[in-house]
């Protein structure tokens, strides 16, 4: 009597099912031109990577969303985000494979896609929602909200459409990564003080005031040298410097958000600035790696969108997209959106290490030692 069959490689990966999914609309791979098969395979691979990206982002989000994030959990967040970044980097390179499809090759079957479009990738929309892209930051798809366009397509899409819309709706009800990150940044100890400590508001305000003074002094010191080297008007340069300082003050005082949100936003931004400024302190080693990973994540998304637009322009020029969008013009506009804008702005106002305000309670940020 034979024992249970041990699984083979193809069993574990279910290759029989996976390799039967490239038949296109006709469901018959044998009838497809090689170029159309190529198009399907490349885009299915993108969607498989998106599936893993979503899993990794949720794991990172779950760690950060905890009321208290143990120091030992921060490396796990960085690990998940770094994997996402490598996936996106690989996808950017994957567009090179897509570009082996010549314009005439694509035009031979492009009309079969209408009105389907990569815009309808519900997993990509789910990624945007999970990251925390604000609704008003979405680039309109013609005269419609992009999520509404997905809803319309899903309504006519049978079981798969219902599943896609269900995924979108569920993601909109979740805590997003930006929200979890901001909650974590808000708890950053500034000069040894946390949000629940007595006098924390005064400590944070003092840090911000000292920092703005250092920032203004650094810019002011540059004016004479710049005026001489550029043969520019010194008064004009001082005017620009004053505008930069006012902009930094408005950012750190959260003057750009509704008044009710300002206390929290001020502390979030101060926390991010503190981590970036004193990033070499032992206790901040992993927090600054986390911030770097998030900035890199957004950078890779921008590169992904930019690379996607250039691939499309190379293949079909600037004609209308199969889904009715403006094509490349629409894709270029999507690359301008930012989810983690505060982290980018903080980098605009950093000062050299030797100009940083003196660190108070430095012992808080050393390595913990156990006897």
C-alpha positions in Angstrom: 0.0 0.0 0.0 1.4 3.3 -1.0 1.9 6.1 1.5 0.9 9.7 1.1 2.5 11.3 -1.9 5.1 13.9 -1.1 4.5 17.3 -2.7 6.6 18.3 -5.7 7.8 21.8 -6.4 4.9 22.3 -8.9 2.4 21.1 -6.3 3.6 23.6 -3.7 3.4 26.5 -6.1 0.2 25.2 -7.8 1.8 25.7 -11.2 -1.0 23.9 -13.0 -3.4 26.7 -11.9 -0.9 29.5 -12.2 0.2 28.7 -15.7 -3.4 28.3 -16.9 -4.3 32.0 -16.3 -2.6 33.6 -19.3 -5.3 33.0 -21.9 -6.6 36.6 -22.1 -10.2 37.4 -22.8 -10.5 34.4 -25.1 -9.3 32.1 -22.3 -7.2 30.3 -24.9 -3.4 31.0 -24.6 -2.8 29.1 -27.9 -4.7 31.7 -29.8 -2.7 34.6 -28.4 0.1 36.4 -30.3 3.3 36.2 -28.3 3.2 40.0 -27.8 -0.2 39.8 -26.1 1.0 36.9 -23.9 4.0 39.0 -23.0 1.7 41.9 -22.0 -0.5 39.6 -19.8 2.5 38.0 -18.1 4.2 41.3 -17.2 1.0 42.8 -15.8 0.1 39.6 -13.8 3.6 39.7 -12.3 3.0 43.3 -11.3 -0.2 42.3 -9.5 1.5 39.4 -7.7 4.1 41.8 -6.4 1.3 44.2 -5.3 -0.3 41.3 -3.3 2.9 40.9 -1.3 3.4 44.7 -0.9 -0.1 44.9 0.7 0.8 42.1 3.1 4.1 43.8 4.1 2.5 47.2 4.5 -0.2 45.9 6.8 2.4 44.1 8.9 4.4 47.3 9.2 1.2 49.3 10.0 0.1 46.8 12.6 3.4 47.2 14.5 3.3 51.0 14.4 -0.4 51.2 15.3 0.1 49.7 18.7 -0.6 52.1 21.6 3.0 51.4 22.7 5.6 50.4 20.2 8.5 48.5 21.9 11.9 49.5 20.7 12.4 45.9 19.5 9.5 46.1 17.1 10.9 49.1 15.2 13.4 46.9 13.3 10.6 44.6 12.2 8.8 47.7 10.7 12.0 48.6 8.9 12.4 45.1 7.6 8.9 45.0 6.1 9.3 48.5 4.5 12.7 47.6 3.1 11.2 44.6 1.4 8.5 46.8 -0.1 11.1 49.2 -1.4 13.1 46.4 -3.0 9.9 45.1 -4.7 9.1 48.6 -6.1 12.7 48.9 -7.2 12.4 45.6 -9.0 9.1 46.7 -10.6 10.8 49.9 -11.9 13.3 47.7 -13.7 10.5 45.4 -14.9 9.3 48.2 -17.1 12.4 47.5 -19.3 10.9 44.1 -20.1 7.6 45.8 -21.0 9.5 48.1 -23.4 10.5 45.2 -25.6 6.9 45.5 -26.8 7.1 47.9 -29.8 4.4 50.4 -30.6 3.2 48.4 -33.6 3.2 45.2 -31.5 1.0 46.8 -28.9 -1.4 48.4 -31.4 -2.1 44.9 -32.9 -4.1 44.0 -29.8 -4.6 47.3 -27.9 -8.2 47.7 -29.0 -9.1 44.5 -27.2 -8.5 46.2 -23.9 -11.0 49.0 -24.3 -12.4 50.2 -21.9 -10.1 48.2 -19.5 -7.2 50.2 -18.2 -4.3 49.7 -15.7 -6.1 52.5 -13.8 -8.5 49.8 -12.7 -5.8 47.9 -10.8 -7.7 47.8 -7.5 -4.6 46.5 -5.7 -2.7 49.6 -6.6 -5.6 51.8 -5.4 -5.6 49.6 -2.2 -1.9 50.4 -1.7 -2.6 54.1 -2.1 -5.4 53.9 0.5 -3.4 51.8 2.9 -0.5 54.2 2.7 -2.8 57.1 3.6 -3.1 59.1 0.3 -5.7 61.8 1.0 -8.8 61.9 -1.1 -8.1 65.5 -2.2 -4.6 64.5 -3.4 -6.0 62.0 -5.9 -5.7 63.2 -9.5 -9.2 63.3 -11.1 -9.8 60.8 -13.8 -11.5 63.1 -16.3 -14.3 64.7 -14.4 -14.7 61.8 -11.9 -13.1 60.8 -8.6 -10.7 57.8 -9.2 -12.4 55.7 -6.6 -15.8 56.4 -8.1 -14.4 55.2 -11.4 -13.3 51.9 -9.8 -16.8 51.6 -8.2 -18.5 52.0 -11.6 -16.2 49.4 -13.2 -16.8 47.0 -10.3 -20.5 47.3 -10.6 -20.4 46.0 -14.1 -17.7 43.4 -13.3 -19.5 40.4 -11.8 -18.0 38.5 -9.0 -14.5 39.9 -9.6 -15.8 43.4 -9.6 -17.6 42.8 -6.3 -14.5 41.4 -4.8 -12.4 44.4 -6.0 -14.9 47.0 -4.6 -15.1 45.0 -1.4 -11.3 45.2 -1.0 -11.4 49.0 -1.7 -14.1 49.6 0.9 -12.4 47.5 3.5 -9.1 49.3 3.0 -10.9 52.7 3.4 -12.0 51.5 6.9 -8.5 50.6 8.1 -5.9 52.6 9.9 -3.5 53.7 7.3 0.3 53.6 7.5 0.6 57.4 7.6 -1.8 57.6 10.5 0.1 54.9 12.4 3.4 56.6 11.7 2.2 60.0 12.9 0.9 58.5 16.1 4.3 56.9 16.7 6.1 60.2 15.8 3.9 62.1 18.2 5.3 60.0 21.1 8.9 60.8 20.2 10.8 61.9 23.4 12.0 65.5 22.7 14.8 66.5 25.1 13.7 63.5 27.1 10.1 64.6 27.4 7.1 62.6 26.2 3.5 63.8 25.5 2.3 62.6 28.9 5.1 64.3 30.9 4.5 67.5 32.8 5.6 70.6 30.9 5.9 68.7 27.6 4.3 71.5 25.6 6.8 74.0 26.9 9.7 71.6 26.2 8.5 71.1 22.6 7.9 74.9 22.1 11.4 75.6 23.4 13.0 73.0 21.0 11.1 74.5 18.1 12.0 78.1 19.0 15.7 77.2 19.5 15.7 75.3 16.2 14.1 78.1 14.2 16.8 80.5 15.7 19.5 78.1 14.5 17.9 77.8 11.1 17.5 81.5 10.7 21.1 82.1 11.8 22.4 79.5 9.3 20.6 81.1 6.4 21.6 84.6 7.4 25.3 83.6 7.5 25.1 82.4 4.0 23.7 85.6 2.5 27.0 87.7 2.2 28.9 84.7 0.7 26.1 84.0 -1.8 25.7 87.7 -2.7 29.4 87.9 -3.4 29.8 84.6 -5.3 26.6 85.1 -7.4 26.9 88.9 -7.8 23.3 89.0 -6.5 21.5 91.7 -4.6 22.0 91.1 -0.9 18.7 92.7 0.0 16.9 90.3 -2.4 18.6 87.3 -0.9 17.7 88.5 2.6 14.1 88.7 1.5 14.2 85.1 0.3 15.9 84.0 3.6 13.1 85.7 5.6 10.5 84.0 3.5 12.2 80.6 4.1 12.3 81.2 7.8 8.6 82.2 7.8 7.7 79.1 5.9 9.7 76.9 8.4 7.9 78.6 11.3 4.5 78.1 9.7 5.3 74.4 9.1 6.6 73.7 12.7 3.7 75.7 14.2 1.3 73.8 12.0 -0.2 77.0 10.6 -1.3 75.1 7.5 -3.8 72.8 9.2 -7.1 73.5 11.0 -6.7 74.9 14.5 -8.1 71.9 16.2 -5.5 69.7 14.7 -2.5 71.9 15.4 -1.4 70.6 18.8 -1.0 67.1 17.5 0.5 68.1 14.2 3.1 70.4 15.9 4.3 67.5 18.0 4.3 65.1 15.1 6.5 67.5 13.1 8.7 68.3 16.0 9.2 64.5 16.6 10.2 64.0 13.0 12.6 67.0 13.1 14.1 65.8 16.4 14.8 62.3 15.0 16.3 63.7 11.8 18.4 66.3 13.6 19.8 64.0 16.4 19.8 60.8 14.3 23.2 59.7 15.4 22.1 59.1 19.0 22.0 55.4 19.8 18.3 55.4 20.9 17.4 57.1 17.6 19.3 54.7 15.3 16.3 52.5 14.5 13.7 55.4 14.5 15.8 57.3 11.9 16.1 54.0 9.8 12.3 53.8 9.9 11.9 57.4 8.8 14.5 56.8 6.0 12.6 53.7 4.9 9.3 55.6 4.6 11.0 58.4 2.6 12.5 55.8 0.4 9.2 54.1 0.0 7.6 57.3 -1.3 10.6 58.0 -3.5 10.2 54.5 -5.1 6.5 55.1 -5.7 7.3 58.4 -7.5 10.0 56.7 -9.5 7.5 53.9 -10.3 4.9 56.3 -11.5 7.5 58.3 -13.5 8.9 55.2 -15.1 5.4 53.9 -15.9 4.6 57.2 -17.7 7.8 57.1 -19.7 7.1 53.5 -20.7 3.6 54.4 -21.8 4.8 57.5 -23.7 7.4 55.4 -25.5 4.8 52.8 -26.5 1.7 54.8 -27.4 2.9 58.4 -27.4 0.4 60.9 -25.9 -2.8 59.4 -27.2 -5.9 58.9 -25.0 -5.7 55.9 -22.7 -7.8 52.8 -23.2 -9.8 53.7 -20.2 -10.6 57.2 -21.5 -7.9 59.1 -19.5 -5.6 61.7 -21.0 -2.9 59.0 -21.0 0.6 60.1 -20.3 -0.5 63.5 -19.1 -2.7 61.9 -16.4 0.2 59.5 -15.4 2.6 62.5 -15.0 0.2 64.3 -12.7 -0.1 61.3 -10.4 3.7 61.4 -9.8 3.3 64.7 -8.1 1.2 63.4 -5.2 2.9 62.9 -1.8 1.6 60.9 1.1 4.3 61.6 3.6 4.8 65.3 2.9 5.9 66.2 6.4 8.9 64.0 6.2 10.0 65.7 3.0 9.5 69.2 4.3 11.5 68.4 7.4 14.5 67.7 5.2 14.1 71.2 3.7 14.8 72.9 7.1 17.7 70.8 8.5 20.8 72.6 9.8 24.4 71.4 10.1 25.2 69.3 13.2 27.4 72.0 14.8 24.5 74.4 14.7 21.9 72.2 16.4 20.5 73.4 19.7 22.2 71.7 22.7 20.6 68.4 23.5 19.1 68.2 27.0 18.8 64.9 29.0 21.3 63.3 26.6 21.4 60.2 28.9 17.9 59.3 27.7 19.2 58.6 24.2 22.1 56.3 25.1 22.3 52.5 24.9 20.4 50.8 27.7 22.6 48.6 29.9 21.4 45.8 32.1 23.4 44.6 35.1 
